[in-house]
Amino acid sequence: MKFFAPALVLAYLSAIANAASLPVQDSASNSISSCGSSSDLLTIDSIQYSPNPPVPGQALSVSFKGSLSDQIPDGTEAVITVKLGALTLINQTVDFCSKVAPQLGQTCPVPKGQVSFSKQVTLPAGLRRLRHPCRGHCPG
């Protein structure tokens, strides 16, 4: 369960984008670039994290800026999936407004417009240095 909080923060970045995958890392910097489409609810302007690469057992700072084309209403659910290769580590449906938004200093309904947050989480010491793709979406 210690892995859930960092995964939840990372999955938030794509959880409100309708079936969009979490953006992929630009190997030349500590930013992440969007792989969503222009029709997504969330448009990602920037995601920064430090340190790069993340270090198991240490703090990871994440800063996010983007914009919502519509509000996120009460009752919104997010499906969060984290995989390690073919192994699914997390596959949960969570109430976005009660589980995700408070961790980011938000309350529902989250109004449309610019959104930003900074969050620091401690990564589990046992986390192996492998890619952990996160995917999140809000069911239709």
N, CA, C and O atoms as a GROMACS GRO file, in nm:
protein
  560
    1MET      N    1   0.082  -0.119   0.000
    1MET     CA    2   0.000   0.000   0.000
    1MET      C    3   0.086   0.126   0.000
    1MET      O    4   0.038   0.233  -0.037
    2LYS      N    5   0.215   0.116   0.041
    2LYS     CA    6   0.302   0.233   0.040
    2LYS      C    7   0.321   0.284  -0.103
    2LYS      O    8   0.344   0.403  -0.124
    3PHE      N    9   0.313   0.195  -0.200
    3PHE     CA   10   0.331   0.234  -0.339
    3PHE      C   11   0.210   0.309  -0.393
    3PHE      O   12   0.220   0.380  -0.493
    4PHE      N   13   0.094   0.292  -0.329
    4PHE     CA   14  -0.029   0.349  -0.381
    4PHE      C   15  -0.027   0.501  -0.385
    4PHE      O   16  -0.072   0.560  -0.484
    5ALA      N   17   0.023   0.568  -0.281
    5ALA     CA   18   0.021   0.715  -0.277
    5ALA      C   19   0.102   0.777  -0.391
    5ALA      O   20   0.050   0.864  -0.460
    6PRO      N   21   0.228   0.735  -0.415
    6PRO     CA   22   0.300   0.791  -0.529
    6PRO      C   23   0.234   0.758  -0.662
    6PRO      O   24   0.228   0.841  -0.752
    7ALA      N   25   0.183   0.636  -0.674
    7ALA     CA   26   0.116   0.598  -0.799
    7ALA      C   27  -0.009   0.680  -0.820
    7ALA      O   28  -0.042   0.717  -0.932
    8LEU      N   29  -0.080   0.707  -0.711
    8LEU     CA   30  -0.202   0.786  -0.720
    8LEU      C   31  -0.173   0.927  -0.769
    8LEU      O   32  -0.245   0.980  -0.853
    9VAL      N   33  -0.066   0.987  -0.716
    9VAL     CA   34  -0.028   1.122  -0.760
    9VAL      C   35   0.010   1.120  -0.907
    9VAL      O   36  -0.034   1.206  -0.983
   10LEU      N   37   0.090   1.023  -0.948
   10LEU     CA   38   0.129   1.016  -1.088
   10LEU      C   39   0.011   0.984  -1.178
   10LEU      O   40  -0.001   1.039  -1.287
   11ALA      N   41  -0.076   0.897  -1.133
   11ALA     CA   42  -0.191   0.861  -1.215
   11ALA      C   43  -0.290   0.975  -1.225
   11ALA      O   44  -0.365   0.983  -1.322
   12TYR      N   45  -0.294   1.064  -1.126
   12TYR     CA   46  -0.381   1.182  -1.133
   12TYR      C   47  -0.356   1.260  -1.261
   12TYR      O   48  -0.448   1.317  -1.320
   13LEU      N   49  -0.231   1.263  -1.302
   13LEU     CA   50  -0.195   1.342  -1.419
   13LEU      C   51  -0.269   1.297  -1.544
   13LEU      O   52  -0.291   1.376  -1.636
   14SER      N   53  -0.308   1.171  -1.546
   14SER     CA   54  -0.384   1.124  -1.661
   14SER      C   55  -0.522   1.073  -1.625
   14SER      O   56  -0.600   1.037  -1.713
   15ALA      N   57  -0.554   1.067  -1.498
   15ALA     CA   58  -0.680   1.007  -1.457
   15ALA      C   59  -0.801   1.083  -1.508
   15ALA      O   60  -0.906   1.023  -1.532
   16ILE      N   61  -0.787   1.214  -1.524
   16ILE     CA   62  -0.901   1.291  -1.570
   16ILE      C   63  -0.900   1.312  -1.721
   16ILE      O   64  -0.990   1.374  -1.776
   17ALA      N   65  -0.799   1.260  -1.786
   17ALA     CA   66  -0.796   1.262  -1.932
   17ALA      C   67  -0.863   1.132  -1.978
   17ALA      O   68  -0.820   1.024  -1.939
   18ASN      N   69  -0.964   1.142  -2.058
   18ASN     CA   70  -1.046   1.027  -2.094
   18ASN      C   71  -0.964   0.921  -2.167
   18ASN      O   72  -0.933   0.936  -2.286
   19ALA      N   73  -0.929   0.813  -2.095
   19ALA     CA   74  -0.856   0.698  -2.149
   19ALA      C   75  -0.721   0.734  -2.208
   19ALA      O   76  -0.674   0.666  -2.300
   20ALA      N   77  -0.658   0.839  -2.158
   20ALA     CA   78  -0.525   0.875  -2.207
   20ALA      C   79  -0.420   0.805  -2.122
   20ALA      O   80  -0.438   0.789  -2.002
   21SER      N   81  -0.312   0.765  -2.184
   21SER     CA   82  -0.202   0.704  -2.110
   21SER      C   83  -0.124   0.813  -2.039
   21SER      O   84  -0.125   0.929  -2.082
   22LEU      N   85  -0.056   0.776  -1.931
   22LEU     CA   86   0.028   0.873  -1.863
   22LEU      C   87   0.135   0.918  -1.961
   22LEU      O   88   0.193   0.834  -2.031
   23PRO      N   89   0.163   1.046  -1.966
   23PRO     CA   90   0.266   1.095  -2.058
   23PRO      C   91   0.399   1.023  -2.039
   23PRO      O   92   0.429   0.974  -1.930
   24VAL      N   93   0.476   1.019  -2.146
   24VAL     CA   94   0.603   0.947  -2.142
   24VAL      C   95   0.718   1.041  -2.113
   24VAL      O   96   0.712   1.160  -2.145
   25GLN      N   97   0.822   0.987  -2.052
   25GLN     CA   98   0.937   1.068  -2.012
   25GLN      C   99   1.020   1.108  -2.132
   25GLN      O  100   1.046   1.027  -2.221
   26ASP      N  101   1.060   1.234  -2.133
   26ASP     CA  102   1.157   1.285  -2.229
   26ASP      C  103   1.293   1.255  -2.168
   26ASP      O  104   1.329   1.314  -2.066
   27SER      N  105   1.370   1.165  -2.228
   27SER     CA  106   1.494   1.120  -2.166
   27SER      C  107   1.600   1.229  -2.155
   27SER      O  108   1.698   1.211  -2.083
   28ALA      N  109   1.583   1.341  -2.224
   28ALA     CA  110   1.682   1.448  -2.219
   28ALA      C  111   1.658   1.545  -2.105
   28ALA      O  112   1.742   1.633  -2.082
   29SER      N  113   1.548   1.534  -2.033
   29SER     CA  114   1.519   1.630  -1.927
   29SER      C  115   1.439   1.562  -1.817
   29SER      O  116   1.417   1.441  -1.820
   30ASN      N  117   1.396   1.642  -1.720
   30ASN     CA  118   1.312   1.586  -1.615
   30ASN      C  119   1.167   1.622  -1.638
   30ASN      O  120   1.088   1.624  -1.544
   31SER      N  121   1.132   1.650  -1.761
   31SER     CA  122   0.992   1.679  -1.792
   31SER      C  123   0.927   1.557  -1.856
   31SER      O  124   0.994   1.462  -1.896
   32ILE      N  125   0.797   1.562  -1.863
   32ILE     CA  126   0.718   1.456  -1.924
   32ILE      C  127   0.636   1.521  -2.033
   32ILE      O  128   0.580   1.628  -2.013
   33SER      N  129   0.627   1.458  -2.148
   33SER     CA  130   0.550   1.516  -2.256
   33SER      C  131   0.419   1.439  -2.274
   33SER      O  132   0.412   1.319  -2.250
   34SER      N  133   0.318   1.511  -2.316
   34SER     CA  134   0.184   1.456  -2.326
   34SER      C  135   0.169   1.362  -2.444
   34SER      O  136   0.225   1.386  -2.552
   35CYS      N  137   0.094   1.256  -2.423
   35CYS     CA  138   0.060   1.166  -2.534
   35CYS      C  139  -0.091   1.163  -2.552
   35CYS      O  140  -0.144   1.073  -2.617
   36GLY      N  141  -0.161   1.262  -2.494
   36GLY     CA  142  -0.306   1.270  -2.506
   36GLY      C  143  -0.347   1.335  -2.637
   36GLY      O  144  -0.263   1.365  -2.722
   37SER      N  145  -0.478   1.357  -2.651
   37SER     CA  146  -0.529   1.421  -2.772
   37SER      C  147  -0.594   1.554  -2.736
   37SER      O  148  -0.616   1.583  -2.619
   38SER      N  149  -0.624   1.634  -2.837
   38SER     CA  150  -0.682   1.766  -2.814
   38SER      C  151  -0.824   1.757  -2.759
   38SER      O  152  -0.877   1.857  -2.708
   39SER      N  153  -0.888   1.641  -2.767
   39SER     CA  154  -1.023   1.626  -2.714
   39SER      C  155  -1.026   1.584  -2.567
   39SER      O  156  -1.133   1.572  -2.508
   40ASP      N  157  -0.909   1.563  -2.506
   40ASP     CA  158  -0.903   1.523  -2.366
   40ASP      C  159  -0.954   1.635  -2.276
   40ASP      O  160  -0.939   1.753  -2.307
   41LEU      N  161  -1.013   1.598  -2.164
   41LEU     CA  162  -1.059   1.693  -2.064
   41LEU      C  163  -0.942   1.772  -2.007
   41LEU      O  164  -0.955   1.891  -1.979
   42LEU      N  165  -0.829   1.706  -1.990
   42LEU     CA  166  -0.710   1.768  -1.934
   42LEU      C  167  -0.605   1.789  -2.042
   42LEU      O  168  -0.567   1.694  -2.110
   43THR      N  169  -0.559   1.912  -2.057
   43THR     CA  170  -0.447   1.942  -2.144
   43THR      C  171  -0.326   1.965  -2.055
   43THR      O  172  -0.330   2.051  -1.967
   44ILE      N  173  -0.221   1.889  -2.076
   44ILE     CA  174  -0.101   1.899  -1.993
   44ILE      C  175  -0.006   2.001  -2.054
   44ILE      O  176   0.036   1.988  -2.169
   45ASP      N  177   0.027   2.104  -1.975
   45ASP     CA  178   0.125   2.204  -2.019
   45ASP      C  179   0.265   2.162  -1.979
   45ASP      O  180   0.358   2.168  -2.060
   46SER      N  181   0.283   2.119  -1.854
   46SER     CA  182   0.415   2.074  -1.810
   46SER      C  183   0.404   1.988  -1.686
   46SER      O  184   0.314   2.004  -1.603
   47ILE      N  185   0.497   1.895  -1.676
   47ILE     CA  186   0.516   1.813  -1.558
   47ILE      C  187   0.666   1.808  -1.533
   47ILE      O  188   0.743   1.770  -1.621
   48GLN      N  189   0.706   1.847  -1.414
   48GLN     CA  190   0.847   1.844  -1.378
   48GLN      C  191   0.862   1.756  -1.255
   48GLN      O  192   0.774   1.755  -1.168
   49TYR      N  193   0.971   1.681  -1.246
   49TYR     CA  194   0.996   1.602  -1.126
   49TYR      C  195   1.144   1.602  -1.094
   49TYR      O  196   1.230   1.617  -1.181
   50SER      N  197   1.172   1.584  -0.965
   50SER     CA  198   1.308   1.584  -0.917
   50SER      C  199   1.315   1.494  -0.795
   50SER      O  200   1.224   1.497  -0.712
   51PRO      N  201   1.422   1.413  -0.782
   51PRO     CA  202   1.539   1.402  -0.869
   51PRO      C  203   1.508   1.319  -0.993
   51PRO      O  204   1.408   1.249  -1.000
   52ASN      N  205   1.596   1.329  -1.089
   52ASN     CA  206   1.586   1.254  -1.212
   52ASN      C  207   1.716   1.176  -1.231
   52ASN      O  208   1.820   1.238  -1.253
   53PRO      N  209   1.713   1.046  -1.224
   53PRO     CA  210   1.596   0.961  -1.209
   53PRO      C  211   1.548   0.957  -1.063
   53PRO      O  212   1.626   0.986  -0.972
   54PRO      N  213   1.421   0.922  -1.042
   54PRO     CA  214   1.371   0.906  -0.906
   54PRO      C  215   1.453   0.801  -0.830
   54PRO      O  216   1.500   0.703  -0.888
   55VAL      N  217   1.469   0.822  -0.699
   55VAL     CA  218   1.550   0.734  -0.616
   55VAL      C  219   1.462   0.662  -0.514
   55VAL      O  220   1.398   0.727  -0.432
   56PRO      N  221   1.458   0.528  -0.518
   56PRO     CA  222   1.379   0.454  -0.419
   56PRO      C  223   1.420   0.492  -0.277
   56PRO      O  224   1.539   0.504  -0.247
   57GLY      N  225   1.321   0.510  -0.190
   57GLY     CA  226   1.347   0.545  -0.051
   57GLY      C  227   1.365   0.693  -0.026
   57GLY      O  228   1.381   0.735   0.089
   58GLN      N  229   1.364   0.774  -0.131
   58GLN     CA  230   1.382   0.919  -0.116
   58GLN      C  231   1.258   0.993  -0.166
   58GLN      O  232   1.170   0.936  -0.229
   59ALA      N  233   1.256   1.122  -0.136
   59ALA     CA  234   1.144   1.206  -0.176
   59ALA      C  235   1.148   1.233  -0.326
   59ALA      O  236   1.255   1.251  -0.384
   60LEU      N  237   1.031   1.235  -0.387
   60LEU     CA  238   1.015   1.273  -0.527
   60LEU      C  239   0.924   1.394  -0.530
   60LEU      O  240   0.811   1.389  -0.480
   61SER      N  241   0.972   1.504  -0.587
   61SER     CA  242   0.893   1.626  -0.601
   61SER      C  243   0.836   1.632  -0.742
   61SER      O  244   0.908   1.616  -0.839
   62VAL      N  245   0.705   1.655  -0.751
   62VAL     CA  246   0.637   1.663  -0.880
   62VAL      C  247   0.563   1.796  -0.887
   62VAL      O  248   0.489   1.832  -0.795
   63SER      N  249   0.582   1.870  -0.997
   63SER     CA  250   0.508   1.994  -1.023
   63SER      C  251   0.433   1.976  -1.153
   63SER      O  252   0.488   1.926  -1.251
   64PHE      N  253   0.307   2.018  -1.155
   64PHE     CA  254   0.220   1.997  -1.269
   64PHE      C  255   0.148   2.125  -1.304
   64PHE      O  256   0.103   2.198  -1.215
   65LYS      N  257   0.136   2.154  -1.434
   65LYS     CA  258   0.054   2.265  -1.483
   65LYS      C  259  -0.026   2.215  -1.603
   65LYS      O  260   0.026   2.142  -1.688
   66GLY      N  261  -0.152   2.255  -1.609
   66GLY     CA  262  -0.236   2.216  -1.720
   66GLY      C  263  -0.366   2.294  -1.718
   66GLY      O  264  -0.380   2.390  -1.642
   67SER      N  265  -0.459   2.254  -1.801
   67SER     CA  266  -0.589   2.320  -1.802
   67SER      C  267  -0.699   2.218  -1.829
   67SER      O  268  -0.681   2.121  -1.903
   68LEU      N  269  -0.813   2.243  -1.766
   68LEU     CA  270  -0.932   2.159  -1.781
   68LEU      C  271  -1.028   2.228  -1.876
   68LEU      O  272  -1.055   2.348  -1.861
   69SER      N  273  -1.081   2.155  -1.973
   69SER     CA  274  -1.178   2.213  -2.067
   69SER      C  275  -1.318   2.214  -2.008
   69SER      O  276  -1.407   2.280  -2.062
   70ASP      N  277  -1.340   2.141  -1.898
   70ASP     CA  278  -1.468   2.136  -1.830
   70ASP      C  279  -1.441   2.104  -1.684
   70ASP      O  280  -1.331   2.060  -1.649
   71GLN      N  281  -1.540   2.124  -1.598
   71GLN     CA  282  -1.520   2.094  -1.456
   71GLN      C  283  -1.521   1.944  -1.430
   71GLN      O  284  -1.574   1.866  -1.509
   72ILE      N  285  -1.462   1.906  -1.317
   72ILE     CA  286  -1.468   1.767  -1.271
   72ILE      C  287  -1.572   1.764  -1.161
   72ILE      O  288  -1.548   1.818  -1.053
   73PRO      N  289  -1.689   1.702  -1.185
   73PRO     CA  290  -1.798   1.705  -1.086
   73PRO      C  291  -1.780   1.602  -0.974
   73PRO      O  292  -1.701   1.509  -0.985
   74ASP      N  293  -1.857   1.623  -0.866
   74ASP     CA  294  -1.864   1.523  -0.759
   74ASP      C  295  -1.906   1.391  -0.820
   74ASP      O  296  -1.983   1.387  -0.916
   75GLY      N  297  -1.856   1.282  -0.764
   75GLY     CA  298  -1.894   1.149  -0.812
   75GLY      C  299  -1.807   1.096  -0.924
   75GLY      O  300  -1.829   0.984  -0.970
   76THR      N  301  -1.708   1.173  -0.969
   76THR     CA  302  -1.621   1.127  -1.076
   76THR      C  303  -1.534   1.013  -1.025
   76THR      O  304  -1.474   1.022  -0.918
   77GLU      N  305  -1.528   0.905  -1.102
   77GLU     CA  306  -1.444   0.792  -1.068
   77GLU      C  307  -1.323   0.790  -1.160
   77GLU      O  308  -1.332   0.829  -1.276
   78ALA      N  309  -1.211   0.743  -1.107
   78ALA     CA  310  -1.089   0.728  -1.186
   78ALA      C  311  -1.043   0.584  -1.175
   78ALA      O  312  -1.046   0.525  -1.067
   79VAL      N  313  -1.002   0.527  -1.287
   79VAL     CA  314  -0.946   0.392  -1.289
   79VAL      C  315  -0.794   0.408  -1.298
   79VAL      O  316  -0.743   0.470  -1.391
   80ILE      N  317  -0.725   0.352  -1.201
   80ILE     CA  318  -0.579   0.366  -1.194
   80ILE      C  319  -0.516   0.229  -1.210
   80ILE      O  320  -0.548   0.135  -1.136
   81THR      N  321  -0.427   0.218  -1.308
   81THR     CA  322  -0.357   0.093  -1.335
   81THR      C  323  -0.208   0.120  -1.339
   81THR      O  324  -0.162   0.209  -1.410
   82VAL      N  325  -0.131   0.044  -1.263
   82VAL     CA  326   0.015   0.052  -1.264
   82VAL      C  327   0.066  -0.088  -1.293
   82VAL      O  328   0.028  -0.184  -1.226
   83LYS      N  329   0.153  -0.098  -1.394
   83LYS     CA  330   0.205  -0.229  -1.435
   83LYS      C  331   0.357  -0.230  -1.429
   83LYS      O  332   0.422  -0.128  -1.446
   84LEU      N  333   0.410  -0.348  -1.405
   84LEU     CA  334   0.553  -0.374  -1.417
   84LEU      C  335   0.564  -0.488  -1.517
   84LEU      O  336   0.545  -0.604  -1.481
   85GLY      N  337   0.594  -0.454  -1.641
   85GLY     CA  338   0.590  -0.553  -1.747
   85GLY      C  339   0.448  -0.604  -1.763
   85GLY      O  340   0.356  -0.524  -1.779
   86ALA      N  341   0.430  -0.734  -1.760
   86ALA     CA  342   0.296  -0.793  -1.772
   86ALA      C  343   0.226  -0.803  -1.636
   86ALA      O  344   0.108  -0.837  -1.631
   87LEU      N  345   0.298  -0.776  -1.528
   87LEU     CA  346   0.243  -0.786  -1.393
   87LEU      C  347   0.170  -0.658  -1.355
   87LEU      O  348   0.229  -0.550  -1.358
   88THR      N  349   0.043  -0.669  -1.319
   88THR     CA  350  -0.035  -0.554  -1.274
   88THR      C  351  -0.014  -0.536  -1.125
   88THR      O  352  -0.048  -0.624  -1.046
   89LEU      N  353   0.044  -0.420  -1.086
   89LEU     CA  354   0.068  -0.390  -0.946
   89LEU      C  355  -0.055  -0.330  -0.880
   89LEU      O  356  -0.090  -0.364  -0.768
   90ILE      N  357  -0.121  -0.239  -0.951
   90ILE     CA  358  -0.240  -0.172  -0.901
   90ILE      C  359  -0.342  -0.167  -1.014
   90ILE      O  360  -0.307  -0.131  -1.127
   91ASN      N  361  -0.466  -0.202  -0.985
   91ASN     CA  362  -0.576  -0.185  -1.079
   91ASN      C  363  -0.699  -0.155  -0.994
   91ASN      O  364  -0.768  -0.246  -0.949
   92GLN      N  365  -0.724  -0.026  -0.972
   92GLN     CA  366  -0.831   0.015  -0.881
   92GLN      C  367  -0.917   0.123  -0.943
   92GLN      O  368  -0.869   0.207  -1.020
   93THR      N  369  -1.044   0.119  -0.908
   93THR     CA  370  -1.134   0.229  -0.938
   93THR      C  371  -1.152   0.306  -0.808
   93THR      O  372  -1.190   0.249  -0.706
   94VAL      N  373  -1.124   0.436  -0.813
   94VAL     CA  374  -1.134   0.518  -0.693
   94VAL      C  375  -1.225   0.637  -0.718
   94VAL      O  376  -1.240   0.682  -0.832
   95ASP      N  377  -1.284   0.686  -0.612
   95ASP     CA  378  -1.362   0.809  -0.620
   95ASP      C  379  -1.263   0.924  -0.628
   95ASP      O  380  -1.192   0.952  -0.531
   96PHE      N  381  -1.258   0.990  -0.742
   96PHE     CA  382  -1.161   1.097  -0.764
   96PHE      C  383  -1.173   1.206  -0.659
   96PHE      O  384  -1.072   1.254  -0.607
   97CYS      N  385  -1.296   1.245  -0.627
   97CYS     CA  386  -1.319   1.359  -0.538
   97CYS      C  387  -1.280   1.331  -0.394
   97CYS      O  388  -1.237   1.422  -0.323
   98SER      N  389  -1.294   1.206  -0.348
   98SER     CA  390  -1.259   1.177  -0.208
   98SER      C  391  -1.119   1.121  -0.191
   98SER      O  392  -1.062   1.132  -0.082
   99LYS      N  393  -1.061   1.061  -0.295
   99LYS     CA  394  -0.930   0.998  -0.281
   99LYS      C  395  -0.816   1.076  -0.347
   99LYS      O  396  -0.708   1.086  -0.289
  100VAL      N  397  -0.838   1.130  -0.465
  100VAL     CA  398  -0.730   1.195  -0.539
  100VAL      C  399  -0.726   1.345  -0.513
  100VAL      O  400  -0.621   1.399  -0.477
  101ALA      N  401  -0.838   1.412  -0.532
  101ALA     CA  402  -0.841   1.558  -0.521
  101ALA      C  403  -0.786   1.611  -0.388
  101ALA      O  404  -0.708   1.706  -0.390
  102PRO      N  405  -0.822   1.553  -0.272
  102PRO     CA  406  -0.768   1.606  -0.146
  102PRO      C  407  -0.616   1.595  -0.135
  102PRO      O  408  -0.552   1.681  -0.074
  103GLN      N  409  -0.557   1.492  -0.194
  103GLN     CA  410  -0.411   1.478  -0.191
  103GLN      C  411  -0.343   1.589  -0.269
  103GLN      O  412  -0.224   1.616  -0.250
  104LEU      N  413  -0.418   1.653  -0.358
  104LEU     CA  414  -0.362   1.759  -0.442
  104LEU      C  415  -0.413   1.896  -0.402
  104LEU      O  416  -0.394   1.994  -0.474
  105GLY      N  417  -0.479   1.904  -0.286
  105GLY     CA  418  -0.529   2.032  -0.239
  105GLY      C  419  -0.650   2.082  -0.316
  105GLY      O  420  -0.675   2.202  -0.320
  106GLN      N  421  -0.725   1.992  -0.376
  106GLN     CA  422  -0.842   2.028  -0.456
  106GLN      C  423  -0.969   1.976  -0.389
  106GLN      O  424  -0.965   1.882  -0.310
  107THR      N  425  -1.081   2.038  -0.422
  107THR     CA  426  -1.212   1.988  -0.382
  107THR      C  427  -1.301   1.986  -0.505
  107THR      O  428  -1.280   2.065  -0.598
  108CYS      N  429  -1.397   1.897  -0.507
  108CYS     CA  430  -1.489   1.888  -0.620
  108CYS      C  431  -1.613   1.972  -0.594
  108CYS      O  432  -1.656   1.984  -0.480
  109PRO      N  433  -1.670   2.030  -0.697
  109PRO     CA  434  -1.625   2.019  -0.835
  109PRO      C  435  -1.498   2.102  -0.858
  109PRO      O  436  -1.487   2.215  -0.810
  110VAL      N  437  -1.404   2.045  -0.932
  110VAL     CA  438  -1.283   2.117  -0.972
  110VAL      C  439  -1.323   2.200  -1.094
  110VAL      O  440  -1.365   2.145  -1.195
  111PRO      N  441  -1.311   2.334  -1.085
  111PRO     CA  442  -1.358   2.418  -1.195
  111PRO      C  443  -1.270   2.406  -1.319
  111PRO      O  444  -1.152   2.375  -1.311
  112LYS      N  445  -1.332   2.431  -1.435
  112LYS     CA  446  -1.253   2.431  -1.558
  112LYS      C  447  -1.156   2.549  -1.554
  112LYS      O  448  -1.177   2.645  -1.479
  113GLY      N  449  -1.053   2.540  -1.634
  113GLY     CA  450  -0.951   2.645  -1.637
  113GLY      C  451  -0.815   2.590  -1.599
  113GLY      O  452  -0.792   2.469  -1.603
  114GLN      N  453  -0.725   2.680  -1.563
  114GLN     CA  454  -0.588   2.642  -1.529
  114GLN      C  455  -0.583   2.563  -1.398
  114GLN      O  456  -0.652   2.598  -1.302
  115VAL      N  457  -0.503   2.459  -1.395
  115VAL     CA  458  -0.480   2.381  -1.274
  115VAL      C  459  -0.330   2.363  -1.257
  115VAL      O  460  -0.256   2.348  -1.354
  116SER      N  461  -0.287   2.365  -1.133
  116SER     CA  462  -0.146   2.339  -1.104
  116SER      C  463  -0.135   2.284  -0.963
  116SER      O  464  -0.219   2.312  -0.877
  117PHE      N  465  -0.033   2.207  -0.940
  117PHE     CA  466  -0.005   2.158  -0.806
  117PHE      C  467   0.142   2.117  -0.798
  117PHE      O  468   0.206   2.089  -0.899
  118SER      N  469   0.190   2.116  -0.677
  118SER     CA  470   0.322   2.060  -0.646
  118SER      C  471   0.300   1.961  -0.534
  118SER      O  472   0.226   1.988  -0.439
  119LYS      N  473   0.364   1.848  -0.544
  119LYS     CA  474   0.345   1.742  -0.445
  119LYS      C  475   0.478   1.673  -0.423
  119LYS      O  476   0.554   1.651  -0.517
  120GLN      N  477   0.504   1.639  -0.299
  120GLN     CA  478   0.624   1.562  -0.266
  120GLN      C  479   0.580   1.432  -0.201
  120GLN      O  480   0.502   1.433  -0.106
  121VAL      N  481   0.631   1.321  -0.252
  121VAL     CA  482   0.600   1.190  -0.196
  121VAL      C  483   0.731   1.115  -0.175
  121VAL      O  484   0.828   1.135  -0.248
  122THR      N  485   0.732   1.029  -0.076
  122THR     CA  486   0.849   0.944  -0.053
  122THR      C  487   0.825   0.811  -0.123
  122THR      O  488   0.726   0.742  -0.097
  123LEU      N  489   0.915   0.777  -0.212
  123LEU     CA  490   0.903   0.652  -0.285
  123LEU      C  491   0.942   0.535  -0.194
  123LEU      O  492   1.033   0.550  -0.112
  124PRO      N  493   0.876   0.422  -0.207
  124PRO     CA  494   0.911   0.306  -0.125
  124PRO      C  495   1.056   0.264  -0.148
  124PRO      O  496   1.104   0.264  -0.262
  125ALA      N  497   1.126   0.228  -0.041
  125ALA     CA  498   1.267   0.188  -0.052
  125ALA      C  499   1.283   0.063  -0.138
  125ALA      O  500   1.385   0.048  -0.204
  126GLY      N  501   1.185  -0.025  -0.137
  126GLY     CA  502   1.193  -0.149  -0.213
  126GLY      C  503   1.157  -0.136  -0.360
  126GLY      O  504   1.159  -0.236  -0.433
  127LEU      N  505   1.125  -0.016  -0.404
  127LEU     CA  506   1.086   0.005  -0.544
  127LEU      C  507   1.208  -0.016  -0.633
  127LEU      O  508   1.311   0.049  -0.616
  128ARG      N  509   1.195  -0.107  -0.728
  128ARG     CA  510   1.308  -0.134  -0.817
  128ARG      C  511   1.317  -0.026  -0.923
  128ARG      O  512   1.216   0.034  -0.960
  129ARG      N  513   1.436  -0.002  -0.972
  129ARG     CA  514   1.458   0.100  -1.074
  129ARG      C  515   1.422   0.045  -1.211
  129ARG      O  516   1.509   0.013  -1.292
  130LEU      N  517   1.294   0.037  -1.234
  130LEU     CA  518   1.239  -0.007  -1.362
  130LEU      C  519   1.129   0.090  -1.400
  130LEU      O  520   1.079   0.166  -1.316
  131ARG      N  521   1.090   0.086  -1.524
  131ARG     CA  522   0.977   0.168  -1.565
  131ARG      C  523   0.850   0.110  -1.504
  131ARG      O  524   0.827  -0.010  -1.510
  132HIS      N  525   0.770   0.198  -1.445
  132HIS     CA  526   0.641   0.160  -1.389
  132HIS      C  527   0.534   0.240  -1.464
  132HIS      O  528   0.491   0.344  -1.413
  133PRO      N  529   0.492   0.196  -1.581
  133PRO     CA  530   0.393   0.274  -1.654
  133PRO      C  531   0.263   0.287  -1.574
  133PRO      O  532   0.212   0.189  -1.521
  134CYS      N  533   0.212   0.409  -1.566
  134CYS     CA  534   0.086   0.435  -1.499
  134CYS      C  535  -0.016   0.475  -1.605
  134CYS      O  536   0.017   0.544  -1.701
  135ARG      N  537  -0.137   0.430  -1.587
  135ARG     CA  538  -0.244   0.467  -1.680
  135ARG      C  539  -0.366   0.499  -1.596
  135ARG      O  540  -0.398   0.427  -1.501
  136GLY      N  541  -0.432   0.605  -1.630
  136GLY     CA  542  -0.553   0.640  -1.559
  136GLY      C  543  -0.656   0.694  -1.656
  136GLY      O  544  -0.621   0.755  -1.756
  137HIS      N  545  -0.781   0.671  -1.626
  137HIS     CA  546  -0.887   0.730  -1.706
  137HIS      C  547  -1.014   0.736  -1.624
  137HIS      O  548  -1.030   0.669  -1.523
  138CYS      N  549  -1.103   0.820  -1.672
  138CYS     CA  550  -1.235   0.831  -1.609
  138CYS      C  551  -1.334   0.762  -1.701
  138CYS      O  552  -1.351   0.804  -1.816
  139PRO      N  553  -1.401   0.657  -1.652
  139PRO     CA  554  -1.496   0.586  -1.736
  139PRO      C  555  -1.603   0.680  -1.791
  139PRO      O  556  -1.655   0.766  -1.719
  140GLY      N  557  -1.635   0.662  -1.919
  140GLY     CA  558  -1.725   0.741  -1.996
  140GLY      C  559  -1.849   0.786  -1.935
  140GLY      O  560  -1.929   0.854  -1.999
   0.00000   0.00000   0.00000
